[in-house]
Amino acid sequence: MIRVRHAIALDTASMAKLLNAIIEKGGTTAMTRAVTAADIQDLMSIKTDRSAWQVALDDAEAVVGFQWIAPHVKLPPQACDIASFVQLGRTGLGIGSALFDATRKAAMELGYDWINATIRADNEGGLTYYQSRGFRDWAVDRDVKLDSGQVVDKISKRFDLK
């Protein structure tokens, strides 16, 4: 059974390990460099009054996924950006659904009107995940250069909370 709760500083090492496995595999996240627990803790401390971080835990209390929302400089103040990560080999088991239920509620409590998800166009799993939650396309960024030098298109999807 999956349990979701707010992320805390003690979760950051597990979150970094999970994310680094996804980065190392490649092809789904725009992140191309490994992160540390300190990197994630720094992200968690930015704009804490307008962000929310959730972790999904399995029966052994291990982090099997995490998701966050936060303001983004390219979005209006009534919108937040979302990022989602599920442990490799554990997708399609309801982890993402459980995370989004908690994140959607947090976004509404924080007063947001909509959530933006920007996904690499070659990330079929990510596109499908957000589409299945009710997100709809609203923008496309062509030829975005990642830190690795790879060039990809990015699709932005929108989920209206109201």
C-alpha positions as CSV (number, residue, x, y, z in Angstrom):
1,M,0.0,0.0,0.0
2,I,1.2,3.5,-0.9
3,R,1.1,6.3,1.7
4,V,1.7,9.9,0.8
5,R,2.9,12.6,3.2
6,H,4.7,16.0,3.1
7,A,8.4,15.6,2.3
8,I,10.9,16.5,5.0
9,A,14.6,17.1,5.1
10,L,15.2,13.5,6.2
11,D,13.7,12.3,2.9
12,T,16.2,14.2,0.7
13,A,18.8,11.5,0.4
14,S,16.3,8.9,-0.7
15,M,14.7,11.4,-3.1
16,A,18.2,12.2,-4.6
17,K,18.9,8.5,-5.1
18,L,15.6,7.9,-6.8
19,L,16.0,11.0,-9.1
20,N,19.6,10.2,-9.9
21,A,18.6,6.7,-11.1
22,I,16.1,8.4,-13.5
23,I,18.7,11.0,-14.6
24,E,21.2,8.2,-15.2
25,K,18.8,6.2,-17.3
26,G,18.0,9.3,-19.4
27,G,15.2,10.1,-21.8
28,T,12.5,11.3,-19.4
29,T,13.7,14.3,-17.3
30,A,15.2,17.5,-18.6
31,M,17.6,17.2,-15.7
32,T,20.9,15.7,-16.9
33,R,23.2,16.2,-13.9
34,A,23.2,14.1,-10.7
35,V,21.7,15.8,-7.6
36,T,22.6,15.5,-3.9
37,A,20.4,15.5,-0.9
38,A,21.7,19.1,-0.2
39,D,20.5,20.1,-3.7
40,I,17.0,18.8,-3.0
41,Q,16.9,20.4,0.4
42,D,17.9,23.7,-1.2
43,L,15.1,23.4,-3.7
44,M,12.7,22.6,-0.9
45,S,13.7,25.7,1.0
46,I,12.9,28.1,-1.9
47,K,9.6,29.9,-1.8
48,T,8.3,27.5,0.9
49,D,5.1,29.6,1.4
50,R,4.1,28.9,-2.2
51,S,5.4,25.4,-2.7
52,A,4.5,21.9,-1.5
53,W,6.5,18.7,-1.6
54,Q,5.0,15.2,-1.3
55,V,6.7,11.8,-1.0
56,A,5.1,8.4,-1.6
57,L,6.2,5.6,0.7
58,D,5.8,1.9,0.3
59,D,5.0,-0.6,3.1
60,A,8.6,-0.5,4.2
61,E,8.5,3.3,4.5
62,A,10.9,3.6,1.6
63,V,10.5,6.6,-0.8
64,V,9.1,5.3,-4.1
65,G,8.1,8.6,-5.6
66,F,7.9,12.4,-5.0
67,Q,6.3,15.4,-6.5
68,W,6.4,19.1,-5.9
69,I,4.7,22.3,-7.0
70,A,6.2,25.7,-6.8
71,P,6.0,29.1,-8.5
72,H,7.9,29.5,-11.8
73,V,9.3,32.7,-13.3
74,K,7.7,31.9,-16.7
75,L,4.2,31.5,-15.1
76,P,1.7,34.0,-13.8
77,P,1.3,34.1,-10.0
78,Q,-2.0,32.1,-10.1
79,A,-0.1,29.1,-11.6
80,C,2.4,26.7,-10.2
81,D,4.8,24.3,-11.9
82,I,4.8,20.6,-11.1
83,A,7.5,18.0,-11.2
84,S,6.9,14.2,-10.6
85,F,9.3,11.3,-10.2
86,V,8.5,7.6,-9.5
87,Q,11.1,5.0,-8.8
88,L,12.2,3.1,-11.9
89,G,10.3,-0.1,-12.3
90,R,7.4,1.2,-10.1
91,T,5.4,3.2,-12.6
92,G,1.8,2.2,-13.4
93,L,1.2,1.1,-9.8
94,G,-0.8,4.1,-8.5
95,I,2.1,6.0,-7.0
96,G,1.7,8.9,-9.4
97,S,-2.1,9.0,-8.8
98,A,-1.6,9.0,-5.0
99,L,1.0,11.8,-5.3
100,F,-1.2,13.9,-7.6
101,D,-4.2,13.6,-5.3
102,A,-2.2,15.2,-2.5
103,T,-0.5,17.7,-4.7
104,R,-3.7,18.9,-6.3
105,K,-5.2,19.5,-2.8
106,A,-2.0,21.4,-1.7
107,A,-2.2,23.6,-4.8
108,M,-5.8,24.5,-4.0
109,E,-4.9,25.3,-0.4
110,L,-2.0,27.5,-1.6
111,G,-4.5,29.5,-3.7
112,Y,-3.4,28.4,-7.2
113,D,-5.9,28.4,-10.1
114,W,-3.9,26.0,-12.3
115,I,-0.9,23.7,-12.5
116,N,1.6,23.7,-15.3
117,A,3.6,20.5,-16.3
118,T,6.4,20.9,-18.8
119,I,7.4,17.5,-20.3
120,R,10.0,16.5,-22.8
121,A,8.2,15.7,-26.0
122,D,10.1,12.4,-26.2
123,N,8.9,11.4,-22.7
124,E,5.8,9.3,-23.6
125,G,5.3,8.0,-20.1
126,G,5.3,11.6,-18.7
127,L,3.0,12.9,-21.4
128,T,0.6,10.0,-20.8
129,Y,0.7,10.4,-17.0
130,Y,-0.3,14.1,-17.1
131,Q,-2.9,13.5,-19.8
132,S,-4.5,10.8,-17.7
133,R,-4.7,13.3,-14.8
134,G,-6.7,15.7,-17.0
135,F,-3.9,18.0,-18.1
136,R,-4.3,19.6,-21.6
137,D,-1.7,21.0,-24.0
138,W,-1.3,24.7,-23.9
139,A,2.2,25.5,-25.2
140,V,5.2,24.0,-27.0
141,D,8.8,25.0,-26.7
142,R,10.9,23.9,-29.7
143,D,14.5,23.0,-29.8
144,V,15.3,23.4,-26.1
145,K,19.0,22.8,-25.3
146,L,19.5,20.7,-22.1
147,D,22.6,21.0,-19.9
148,S,23.9,17.9,-21.6
149,G,23.8,19.6,-25.0
150,Q,20.9,17.5,-26.2
151,V,18.1,19.4,-28.0
152,V,14.5,18.4,-27.3
153,D,11.0,19.9,-27.7
154,K,9.0,20.5,-24.5
155,I,5.3,20.3,-24.2
156,S,3.5,22.3,-21.5
157,K,0.2,21.0,-20.1
158,R,-2.3,22.7,-17.9
159,F,-4.6,21.4,-15.2
160,D,-7.3,23.9,-14.1
161,L,-8.1,23.6,-10.4
162,K,-11.2,25.8,-10.5
